[in-house]
Amino acid sequence: MLKTSVEDKVDARGDVILDIRDLATHFPMRNATVHAVDGVSLKLRRGKTTCVVGESGSGKSVTARSVLQIVDAPGRIVGGTIALRTGGGEVDIATLHPRSRAIRAIRGRDIAMIFQEPMSSLSPVHTIGNQIIESIRLHEKVTKAEARARAIELLAQVEIREPEKAIDQYTFEFSGGMRQRAMIAMALSCNPQVLIADEPTTALDVTTQAEILDLMRSLQEKHDMAIMFITHDMGVVAEIADDVVVMRHGKVVETGEVNEIFANPRHAYTRRLLESVVKLEQRAEIKRPEAEVLAEQTDPILSVKNVSVVFPLRGPKRKGPARGFRAVNDVSFDLRRGESLGIVGESGSGKTTLGRVLASVLSPSEGGIRFHENGGAGGDVGQLEGEALRNYRRQVRMVFQDPHGSLNPRMTVGQIVAEPLLNNGIARGDALRDRVYDLLEQVGLPAAVAERYPHAFSGGQRQRICIARAIALEPRVVICDEATSALDVSIRSQVLDLLIRLQERLDLSFVFIAHDIGVVRYFCDRVAVMRKGEIVEMGPASQVCDNPQHPYTKALISAVPHPDPTARSMHLRHRYEDAGVS
């Protein structure tokens, strides 16, 4: 037990329930020691939200895991204190063994955690109810029936519809937003005093994110919890934070009240983070004016006419017409030469399915796509086969959301970029090597990285490698499927600027699929808004983003958090009339 004075226990702005001082968590490696957390100090106050911000690798998540003694091996706490102050006294978590009974008693009961990816945090083989019931019975002496009743009550608290039915469903039956709500319900099962949320909304679309943030705010007010919210989204910080802790390279570089941090950032790194997010509030300066791009457009390069995609639903054979899920429904648009067309919408709106149809990965169930290669009438993509289909796939390339998952870990960067060139018989030997080096330099990477493997690169660098591979065949169209959503905000703007420069140099047309309105406003010339497989609004990016006409578009735009804590408005956002809980 730690002995502290009354003055230490009470802060001028509220009770300090968790006091972290000079925390150091190191990872001893074969040739060196990684100082993942290096002298971090911060305080969590009852009823207050402390946002910990910083880019990937700054030590945010390791700090959170240190609080619960769940740091992955070989990492361990080597210094500092983590003072948890409860009604029963004070305990230094840093001195507890990670597998001790004392720390197991704290996990879930006093301090709970919500992880970034609920699908990997929830068991796929147990029902949602069984997982919550297990958490309750681990810390409280109640019967299974009492725990089940409590689980249903928790699911109702987090606004999951029909909790009596949902409790017996499995993780795969829930949407992303519902999984995150289930994680919150599990975290609240034993009324913790501290809730740690590690990037809980990063993978969610803006409307679902807004609902989750509203939910966490209301639950905090109800339970008077202290919340440690880890994020790299400064818009979210401005919307929910009371205090802000900025981390870089394992150290705290700045801390203070949210209004103070945003109005008068003292550290250069904090200023850079804020400048990056403000930059995405308007059209890119290095991009030609939207009106100029749209005014000079004449010939389309892709014409999409009445495209629908229907996925058959499996089940017992029935008489009558086949049933199916209509993922894309009667979509039509033209993609012009040199244009960036944004496609936005919530998860499940059909954006990615449409992108895969454009890339000829999927075939449309109805309608068709015409590719105007040389300004002529164009050919129906659905009728292409053999060499003609291979040529289309050389002309229309795709960049995927997860650069880690789309790069072969057993191939060097040079082999990855060279693969499409080899497969299409374009270059070999010295010519191939020179072409790979040139492609790497085009995306801002030195030729020397060609001999390294993907694991040696950051997320932004991996995405540059994916872009180099996509442009290797000199395509006319590049489809980006959430290509920047997994990146830190400062890296995001760098990758977008890279794409803009490549577009000007190579005369590319882009289809940019995203749920981030800021990214679309920054990068795109026109925007199509999708909902339930249909385009509900389409027009110039400035018009759609700044003056939306359709109620659904208004709901999307109003749910976007802005980097200004003095103008919090997410709770006043427009709700689409038939939008349900995600």
C-alpha positions as CSV (number, residue, x, y, z in Angstrom):
1,M,0.0,0.0,0.0
2,L,1.1,3.6,-0.7
3,K,0.8,6.4,1.8
4,T,-0.3,9.7,0.4
5,S,-1.4,13.0,1.9
6,V,-4.9,14.4,1.7
7,E,-3.7,17.1,-0.7
8,D,-2.5,14.4,-3.1
9,K,-5.9,12.7,-3.1
10,V,-7.9,15.8,-3.9
11,D,-7.4,17.9,-7.0
12,A,-8.8,21.3,-7.5
13,R,-10.9,20.1,-10.4
14,G,-12.1,16.8,-8.9
15,D,-11.1,13.6,-7.1
16,V,-8.1,11.9,-8.6
17,I,-8.9,8.2,-8.8
18,L,-5.9,7.0,-10.8
19,D,-2.5,8.7,-10.4
20,I,0.2,7.6,-12.8
21,R,3.7,8.9,-12.0
22,D,6.9,8.4,-13.9
23,L,5.7,5.1,-15.4
24,A,8.3,3.2,-17.4
25,T,7.5,0.1,-19.5
26,H,10.3,-1.4,-21.5
27,F,10.6,-4.2,-24.0
28,P,14.0,-5.9,-23.7
29,M,15.1,-7.2,-27.2
30,R,18.1,-9.2,-28.4
31,N,20.3,-6.2,-29.2
32,A,18.5,-3.3,-27.4
33,T,15.7,-2.3,-25.1
34,V,12.7,-0.4,-26.5
35,H,11.5,2.3,-24.1
36,A,7.8,2.1,-25.1
37,V,6.7,4.1,-22.1
38,D,9.4,6.4,-20.7
39,G,8.5,8.4,-17.6
40,V,4.8,9.0,-18.2
41,S,2.7,10.9,-15.6
42,L,-1.0,11.6,-15.8
43,K,-4.1,11.7,-13.6
44,L,-7.6,10.4,-14.1
45,R,-10.4,12.3,-12.3
46,R,-13.8,10.9,-11.2
47,G,-16.5,12.0,-13.7
48,K,-13.9,13.4,-16.2
49,T,-12.5,12.3,-19.5
50,T,-8.8,12.4,-20.2
51,C,-7.9,11.9,-23.8
52,V,-4.4,10.5,-24.5
53,V,-3.4,11.4,-28.1
54,G,-0.4,10.8,-30.3
55,E,0.6,8.9,-33.5
56,S,1.0,5.2,-33.8
57,G,4.0,4.1,-31.7
58,S,3.8,6.9,-29.3
59,G,3.1,4.6,-26.3
60,K,-0.6,5.3,-25.8
61,S,-1.8,1.7,-25.8
62,V,1.2,0.4,-23.8
63,T,0.4,2.9,-21.1
64,A,-3.2,1.7,-21.0
65,R,-2.2,-1.9,-20.9
66,S,0.4,-1.1,-18.1
67,V,-2.5,0.1,-15.9
68,L,-4.1,-3.3,-16.1
69,Q,-0.7,-5.3,-16.1
70,I,-1.6,-6.8,-19.5
71,V,1.5,-5.8,-21.4
72,D,2.5,-8.3,-24.0
73,A,5.8,-10.2,-23.3
74,P,8.6,-9.5,-23.1
75,G,7.4,-6.0,-22.0
76,R,7.2,-5.2,-18.3
77,I,6.9,-2.2,-16.0
78,V,10.4,-1.2,-14.8
79,G,9.6,2.0,-12.9
80,G,7.1,4.5,-11.6
81,T,3.8,4.1,-9.7
82,I,0.2,3.6,-10.7
83,A,-1.8,4.6,-7.7
84,L,-5.5,3.4,-7.7
85,R,-7.5,5.2,-5.0
86,T,-10.7,3.4,-4.0
87,G,-13.0,3.4,-1.0
88,G,-10.9,0.6,0.4
89,G,-7.6,2.7,0.3
90,E,-4.8,3.0,-2.2
91,V,-2.8,0.4,-4.1
92,D,0.1,0.7,-6.4
93,I,-0.7,-1.5,-9.4
94,A,2.8,-1.3,-10.7
95,T,4.0,-3.5,-7.8
96,L,1.4,-6.2,-8.5
97,H,2.4,-9.4,-10.4
98,P,0.5,-9.6,-13.7
99,R,-0.9,-13.0,-12.7
100,S,-1.6,-12.3,-9.1
101,R,-5.0,-12.6,-7.5
102,A,-4.8,-8.9,-6.5
103,I,-4.6,-7.6,-10.1
104,R,-7.2,-10.0,-11.3
105,A,-9.6,-8.6,-8.6
106,I,-8.9,-5.1,-10.0
107,R,-9.5,-5.9,-13.7
108,G,-13.1,-5.5,-14.5
109,R,-14.2,-4.6,-11.0
110,D,-12.3,-1.3,-10.5
111,I,-10.8,-0.7,-13.9
112,A,-12.3,-2.0,-17.2
113,M,-11.1,-1.7,-20.7
114,I,-12.7,-1.4,-24.2
115,F,-10.4,-2.5,-27.0
116,Q,-10.1,-1.1,-30.5
117,E,-11.3,-4.2,-32.4
118,P,-14.3,-5.8,-30.7
119,M,-14.3,-8.7,-33.2
120,S,-11.0,-9.9,-32.0
121,S,-11.8,-9.1,-28.3
122,L,-15.1,-11.1,-28.2
123,S,-15.2,-14.8,-28.4
124,P,-16.8,-16.1,-31.7
125,V,-17.9,-19.4,-30.1
126,H,-19.8,-18.1,-27.1
127,T,-22.9,-16.0,-27.1
128,I,-22.7,-12.3,-26.1
129,G,-24.7,-13.1,-23.0
130,N,-22.4,-15.9,-21.8
131,Q,-19.4,-13.6,-22.1
132,I,-21.1,-10.8,-20.0
133,I,-22.4,-13.3,-17.5
134,E,-19.0,-14.8,-17.0
135,S,-17.6,-11.3,-16.3
136,I,-20.3,-10.6,-13.7
137,R,-19.9,-13.9,-11.9
138,L,-16.1,-13.6,-11.9
139,H,-16.4,-10.6,-9.5
140,E,-19.8,-11.0,-7.8
141,K,-21.4,-13.8,-5.9
142,V,-24.7,-14.1,-7.8
143,T,-26.6,-16.9,-9.4
144,K,-26.5,-17.5,-13.1
145,A,-30.1,-16.4,-13.4
146,E,-29.3,-13.1,-11.6
147,A,-26.3,-12.6,-13.8
148,R,-28.4,-13.1,-16.9
149,A,-30.9,-10.6,-15.7
150,R,-28.1,-8.1,-15.1
151,A,-26.6,-8.8,-18.6
152,I,-30.0,-8.1,-20.2
153,E,-30.2,-4.8,-18.2
154,L,-26.7,-3.9,-19.4
155,L,-27.5,-4.5,-23.0
156,A,-30.6,-2.3,-22.6
157,Q,-28.4,0.4,-21.0
158,V,-26.1,0.4,-24.1
159,E,-29.2,0.7,-26.3
160,I,-29.0,-2.6,-28.0
161,R,-32.5,-3.4,-29.4
162,E,-34.4,-6.4,-28.0
163,P,-31.8,-7.3,-25.3
164,E,-33.7,-10.4,-24.4
165,K,-33.1,-11.7,-27.9
166,A,-29.6,-10.2,-28.4
167,I,-28.2,-11.9,-25.3
168,D,-28.4,-15.3,-27.0
169,Q,-26.8,-14.1,-30.3
170,Y,-23.1,-14.5,-31.4
171,T,-20.6,-11.9,-32.2
172,F,-20.8,-12.4,-36.0
173,E,-24.5,-11.6,-35.8
174,F,-23.8,-8.1,-34.6
175,S,-22.7,-5.1,-36.7
176,G,-19.5,-3.2,-35.8
177,G,-21.4,-0.6,-33.7
178,M,-23.4,-3.3,-31.9
179,R,-20.1,-5.2,-31.1
180,Q,-18.7,-2.1,-29.6
181,R,-21.8,-1.6,-27.5
182,A,-21.6,-5.2,-26.3
183,M,-17.9,-4.5,-25.3
184,I,-19.1,-1.5,-23.3
185,A,-21.8,-3.5,-21.6
186,M,-19.2,-6.1,-20.6
187,A,-16.9,-3.4,-19.3
188,L,-19.6,-1.9,-17.2
189,S,-20.8,-5.2,-15.8
190,C,-19.2,-4.7,-12.4
191,N,-19.6,-0.9,-12.2
192,P,-15.9,0.0,-12.6
193,Q,-14.6,3.3,-11.4
194,V,-12.2,3.7,-14.3
195,L,-12.9,2.9,-17.9
196,I,-10.1,2.8,-20.4
197,A,-11.1,3.0,-24.1
198,D,-8.4,2.2,-26.6
199,E,-9.4,3.7,-30.0
200,P,-13.0,2.4,-29.5
201,T,-14.4,4.3,-32.5
202,T,-11.5,4.2,-35.1
203,A,-13.1,1.5,-37.3
204,L,-16.6,2.9,-37.1
205,D,-18.3,5.3,-39.5
206,V,-19.1,8.8,-38.3
207,T,-22.8,8.3,-37.3
208,T,-22.0,5.1,-35.4
209,Q,-19.0,6.9,-33.7
210,A,-21.3,9.7,-32.7
211,E,-23.7,7.3,-31.1
212,I,-20.9,5.5,-29.2
213,L,-19.5,8.8,-27.9
214,D,-23.0,9.9,-26.8
215,L,-23.5,6.5,-25.0
216,M,-20.1,6.8,-23.2
217,R,-20.9,10.3,-22.1
218,S,-24.3,9.4,-20.7
219,L,-22.9,6.3,-18.9
220,Q,-20.1,8.4,-17.4
221,E,-22.6,10.8,-16.0
222,K,-24.7,8.0,-14.6
223,H,-21.8,6.1,-13.0
224,D,-19.4,9.0,-12.3
225,M,-16.6,7.1,-14.0
226,A,-13.2,8.4,-14.9
227,I,-12.5,7.7,-18.6
228,M,-9.1,7.4,-20.2
229,F,-9.8,7.7,-24.0
230,I,-7.0,6.8,-26.3
231,T,-7.3,8.3,-29.8
232,H,-5.4,9.9,-32.7
233,D,-8.6,11.9,-33.9
234,M,-8.3,15.4,-32.6
235,G,-11.9,16.1,-33.6
236,V,-13.0,13.4,-31.1
237,V,-10.7,14.9,-28.5
238,A,-12.3,18.4,-29.0
239,E,-15.7,16.8,-28.6
240,I,-15.3,14.8,-25.5
241,A,-12.2,15.6,-23.5
242,D,-11.8,17.5,-20.2
243,D,-8.1,17.0,-20.1
244,V,-5.6,16.1,-22.9
245,V,-2.3,14.3,-22.6
246,V,-0.1,14.4,-25.8
247,M,2.4,11.5,-26.2
248,R,5.3,11.1,-28.5
249,H,8.0,8.4,-28.5
250,G,6.9,7.1,-25.1
251,K,7.0,10.4,-23.4
252,V,4.3,13.0,-22.4
253,V,5.2,16.2,-24.3
254,E,2.2,18.3,-23.2
255,T,-0.7,18.1,-20.9
256,G,-3.5,20.5,-19.9
257,E,-7.2,21.3,-20.1
258,V,-8.8,20.7,-23.6
259,N,-9.5,24.4,-24.3
260,E,-6.0,25.4,-23.3
261,I,-4.4,22.7,-25.5
262,F,-6.4,23.7,-28.6
263,A,-6.2,27.4,-28.1
264,N,-2.5,27.7,-27.1
265,P,-0.5,24.5,-27.8
266,R,3.0,24.9,-26.4
267,H,4.8,22.0,-27.9
268,A,5.7,21.9,-31.7
269,Y,4.4,18.3,-31.9
270,T,1.0,19.3,-30.5
271,R,0.8,22.2,-33.0
272,R,1.7,19.8,-35.8
273,L,-1.2,17.4,-34.8
274,L,-3.7,20.3,-34.7
275,E,-2.4,21.7,-38.0
276,S,-2.9,18.3,-39.7
277,V,-6.5,17.9,-38.6
278,V,-7.3,21.6,-39.5
279,K,-5.7,21.0,-42.9
280,L,-8.4,18.3,-43.7
281,E,-11.2,20.8,-43.0
282,Q,-10.9,22.2,-46.5
283,R,-9.8,21.4,-50.0
284,A,-6.2,20.6,-50.6
285,E,-4.1,23.6,-51.5
286,I,-2.0,21.6,-54.0
287,K,-5.1,20.4,-55.9
288,R,-6.6,22.3,-58.7
289,P,-9.8,24.2,-57.9
290,E,-12.8,22.0,-58.0
291,A,-14.7,24.3,-60.5
292,E,-11.7,24.1,-62.9
293,V,-11.6,20.3,-62.8
294,L,-15.3,19.9,-63.3
295,A,-15.6,22.6,-66.0
296,E,-13.0,21.0,-68.3
297,Q,-14.4,17.4,-68.1
298,T,-16.0,16.0,-71.2
299,D,-15.4,12.3,-71.9
300,P,-16.0,9.7,-69.2
301,I,-13.5,7.0,-68.7
302,L,-16.0,4.7,-66.8
303,S,-19.7,4.7,-67.2
304,V,-21.8,2.9,-64.6
305,K,-25.3,2.3,-65.7
306,N,-28.1,0.8,-63.4
307,V,-25.7,-1.5,-61.6
308,S,-27.1,-3.8,-59.0
309,V,-25.4,-6.5,-57.0
310,V,-27.5,-9.2,-55.3
311,F,-26.0,-11.8,-53.0
312,P,-28.2,-14.9,-52.7
313,L,-29.4,-15.8,-49.2
314,R,-28.9,-19.4,-48.3
315,G,-31.6,-21.3,-46.6
316,P,-34.2,-24.1,-47.2
317,K,-35.4,-24.4,-50.7
318,R,-38.7,-22.6,-51.3
319,K,-40.9,-22.2,-54.3
320,G,-41.1,-18.8,-56.0
321,P,-38.4,-16.2,-56.9
322,A,-35.0,-16.6,-55.3
323,R,-34.4,-14.4,-52.3
324,G,-31.2,-12.2,-52.0
325,F,-29.6,-9.3,-50.3
326,R,-29.3,-6.3,-52.6
327,A,-26.0,-4.8,-51.6
328,V,-25.9,-2.3,-54.6
329,N,-29.2,-1.1,-56.1
330,D,-29.5,0.6,-59.5
331,V,-26.4,2.8,-59.2
332,S,-25.5,5.0,-62.2
333,F,-22.7,7.6,-62.6
334,D,-19.8,8.6,-64.9
335,L,-16.2,8.9,-63.8
336,R,-14.4,11.6,-65.8
337,R,-10.8,11.7,-66.9
338,G,-8.6,13.2,-64.2
339,E,-11.4,13.4,-61.7
340,S,-11.5,12.2,-58.1
341,L,-15.0,10.9,-57.2
342,G,-15.6,10.2,-53.5
343,I,-18.1,7.6,-52.4
344,V,-19.2,8.0,-48.8
345,G,-21.7,6.3,-46.5
346,E,-22.0,4.2,-43.4
347,S,-20.8,0.6,-43.0
348,G,-23.1,-1.7,-45.0
349,S,-24.0,1.1,-47.5
350,G,-22.5,-0.9,-50.4
351,K,-19.4,1.3,-51.0
352,T,-16.9,-1.5,-51.0
353,T,-19.1,-3.9,-53.0
354,L,-19.4,-1.2,-55.7
355,G,-15.6,-0.7,-55.6
356,R,-15.1,-4.4,-56.2
357,V,-17.5,-4.4,-59.1
358,L,-15.6,-1.5,-60.7
359,A,-12.3,-3.4,-60.2
360,S,-14.0,-6.5,-61.9
361,V,-13.5,-8.5,-58.7
362,L,-17.3,-9.0,-58.6
363,S,-19.7,-9.1,-61.5
364,P,-22.9,-7.0,-61.4
365,S,-26.2,-8.9,-61.1
366,E,-27.9,-6.2,-63.2
367,G,-26.7,-3.3,-65.3
368,G,-23.3,-2.8,-66.7
369,I,-20.0,-0.8,-66.7
370,R,-18.4,0.6,-69.9
371,F,-14.7,1.4,-70.0
372,H,-13.8,4.1,-72.5
373,E,-10.1,3.4,-73.0
374,N,-9.5,5.7,-76.0
375,G,-12.4,8.1,-75.8
376,G,-14.6,5.8,-77.9
377,A,-18.0,4.2,-77.2
378,G,-16.3,1.8,-74.7
379,G,-16.8,-1.9,-74.1
380,D,-19.0,-3.7,-71.5
381,V,-16.7,-4.8,-68.8
382,G,-19.0,-7.7,-67.9
383,Q,-18.5,-9.2,-71.4
384,L,-14.7,-9.0,-71.2
385,E,-12.6,-12.2,-71.0
386,G,-9.1,-13.4,-71.7
387,E,-6.6,-10.8,-72.8
388,A,-9.3,-8.0,-72.9
389,L,-10.2,-8.6,-69.2
390,R,-6.5,-8.7,-68.2
391,N,-6.0,-5.4,-70.0
392,Y,-9.0,-3.9,-68.1
393,R,-7.5,-5.0,-64.8
394,R,-4.2,-3.4,-65.8
395,Q,-6.0,-0.1,-66.4
396,V,-8.2,-0.2,-63.3
397,R,-6.2,-0.9,-60.1
398,M,-7.2,-1.0,-56.4
399,V,-5.6,0.2,-53.1
400,F,-7.1,-1.6,-50.1
401,Q,-7.8,-0.3,-46.6
402,D,-5.3,-2.5,-44.6
403,P,-1.8,-2.2,-46.0
404,H,-0.5,-4.8,-43.5
405,G,-3.0,-7.4,-44.7
406,S,-2.6,-6.7,-48.4
407,L,1.2,-7.1,-48.5
408,N,2.8,-10.6,-48.5
409,P,5.0,-10.7,-45.4
410,R,7.3,-13.3,-47.1
411,M,8.1,-11.0,-50.1
412,T,10.5,-8.1,-50.1
413,V,9.2,-4.7,-51.0
414,G,11.0,-4.9,-54.4
415,Q,9.3,-8.3,-55.1
416,I,5.9,-6.9,-54.1
417,V,6.2,-3.9,-56.5
418,A,7.7,-6.0,-59.3
419,E,5.0,-8.7,-59.1
420,P,2.4,-7.0,-61.4
421,L,5.2,-6.1,-63.9
422,L,6.4,-9.7,-64.0
423,N,2.9,-11.2,-64.2
424,N,2.1,-9.0,-67.2
425,G,5.5,-9.6,-69.0
426,I,6.3,-5.9,-69.0
427,A,9.9,-5.9,-67.6
428,R,12.6,-8.3,-66.5
429,G,16.2,-8.1,-65.3
430,D,17.9,-4.7,-65.0
431,A,14.9,-3.0,-66.6
432,L,12.6,-4.5,-63.9
433,R,14.9,-3.4,-61.1
434,D,15.2,0.2,-62.5
435,R,11.4,0.4,-62.8
436,V,10.9,-0.8,-59.2
437,Y,13.4,1.8,-58.0
438,D,11.6,4.5,-60.0
439,L,8.2,3.5,-58.6
440,L,9.5,3.6,-55.0
441,E,11.0,7.0,-55.5
442,Q,7.7,8.2,-57.0
443,V,5.9,7.4,-53.8
444,G,8.6,9.0,-51.6
445,L,10.6,5.9,-50.6
446,P,14.3,5.5,-51.3
447,A,15.3,2.7,-53.7
448,A,17.3,1.1,-50.9
449,V,14.1,-0.1,-49.1
450,A,13.5,-2.6,-52.0
451,E,15.4,-5.3,-50.1
452,R,13.4,-5.0,-46.8
453,Y,10.2,-6.8,-45.8
454,P,6.8,-5.1,-45.0
455,H,7.1,-5.7,-41.2
456,A,10.0,-3.2,-41.1
457,F,7.7,-0.3,-42.2
458,S,5.2,2.0,-40.5
459,G,1.5,2.0,-41.6
460,G,2.0,5.1,-43.8
461,Q,5.1,3.6,-45.5
462,R,3.2,0.3,-46.1
463,Q,0.4,2.3,-47.8
464,R,3.0,4.0,-50.0
465,I,4.2,0.5,-51.1
466,C,0.6,-0.5,-51.9
467,I,0.3,2.7,-54.0
468,A,3.6,1.9,-55.8
469,R,2.3,-1.5,-56.7
470,A,-1.1,-0.1,-57.9
471,I,0.5,2.4,-60.3
472,A,3.2,0.0,-61.6
473,L,1.1,-0.9,-64.7
474,E,0.4,2.8,-65.4
475,P,-3.4,2.5,-64.9
476,R,-6.0,5.0,-65.9
477,V,-8.2,4.5,-62.8
478,V,-7.3,3.8,-59.2
479,I,-9.9,2.7,-56.7
480,C,-9.0,3.5,-53.1
481,D,-11.1,1.5,-50.6
482,E,-10.7,3.4,-47.2
483,A,-7.0,3.7,-48.1
484,T,-6.2,6.3,-45.4
485,S,-8.7,5.3,-42.6
486,A,-6.1,3.2,-40.7
487,L,-3.5,6.0,-40.7
488,D,-2.7,8.7,-38.2
489,V,-4.0,12.1,-39.2
490,S,-0.6,13.6,-40.0
491,I,0.3,10.6,-42.2
492,R,-3.1,10.7,-43.7
493,S,-2.6,14.1,-45.2
494,Q,0.9,13.1,-46.5
495,V,-0.6,10.1,-48.3
496,L,-3.4,12.2,-49.8
497,D,-0.9,14.8,-51.0
498,L,1.1,12.0,-52.6
499,L,-2.0,10.7,-54.5
500,I,-2.8,14.2,-55.7
501,R,0.8,14.7,-57.1
502,L,0.6,11.2,-58.8
503,Q,-2.8,12.2,-60.2
504,E,-1.4,15.3,-61.8
505,R,1.7,13.6,-63.1
506,L,0.1,10.4,-64.4
507,D,-3.4,11.8,-65.4
508,L,-5.2,9.3,-63.1
509,S,-8.8,9.2,-62.2
510,F,-9.7,8.1,-58.7
511,V,-12.7,6.5,-57.1
512,F,-12.1,7.2,-53.4
513,I,-14.3,5.2,-51.0
514,A,-14.3,6.6,-47.4
515,H,-16.5,7.3,-44.4
516,D,-14.3,10.3,-43.4
517,I,-16.0,13.4,-44.7
518,G,-12.9,15.5,-44.1
519,V,-10.7,13.3,-46.3
520,V,-13.4,13.4,-49.1
521,R,-13.6,17.2,-48.9
522,Y,-9.8,17.5,-49.0
523,F,-9.2,15.1,-51.9
524,C,-12.3,14.8,-54.1
525,D,-13.9,16.8,-56.8
526,R,-17.3,15.2,-56.7
527,V,-19.0,13.1,-54.0
528,A,-21.7,10.4,-54.2
529,V,-23.5,9.5,-50.9
530,M,-24.6,5.9,-50.6
531,R,-27.2,4.4,-48.3
532,K,-28.5,0.9,-48.4
533,G,-26.9,0.3,-51.8
534,E,-28.3,3.4,-53.4
535,I,-26.9,6.8,-54.3
536,V,-29.1,9.3,-52.4
537,E,-27.1,12.4,-53.3
538,M,-24.4,13.4,-55.7
539,G,-22.7,16.6,-56.6
540,P,-19.5,18.8,-56.3
541,A,-17.6,18.1,-53.1
542,S,-18.0,21.6,-51.8
543,Q,-21.8,21.5,-52.3
544,V,-22.4,18.1,-50.8
545,C,-20.0,18.6,-47.8
546,D,-21.0,22.2,-47.0
547,N,-24.6,22.4,-48.1
548,P,-26.1,18.8,-48.2
549,Q,-29.6,18.4,-49.4
550,H,-30.7,14.9,-48.5
551,P,-31.6,14.2,-44.9
552,Y,-29.2,11.3,-44.7
553,T,-26.3,13.4,-46.0
554,K,-27.2,16.0,-43.4
555,A,-27.0,13.3,-40.7
556,L,-23.6,12.2,-42.0
557,I,-22.1,15.7,-42.1
558,S,-23.5,16.8,-38.8
559,A,-21.9,13.7,-37.1
560,V,-18.4,14.7,-38.0
561,P,-16.5,16.0,-35.0
562,H,-14.7,19.3,-35.5
563,P,-11.4,20.3,-33.9
564,D,-12.9,23.1,-31.8
565,P,-13.7,22.3,-28.1
566,T,-15.6,25.6,-27.7
567,A,-18.1,24.6,-30.4
568,R,-19.2,21.1,-29.4
569,S,-22.2,20.3,-31.4
570,M,-22.3,16.5,-32.0
571,H,-25.1,16.1,-29.4
572,L,-27.1,18.5,-31.5
573,R,-26.5,16.7,-34.8
574,H,-29.2,15.9,-37.3
575,R,-30.7,12.4,-37.1
576,Y,-32.0,10.7,-40.1
577,E,-35.6,9.8,-39.4
578,D,-35.5,6.1,-40.0
579,A,-31.8,5.5,-38.9
580,G,-31.7,2.8,-36.3
581,V,-29.1,1.8,-33.7
582,S,-26.1,0.4,-35.4
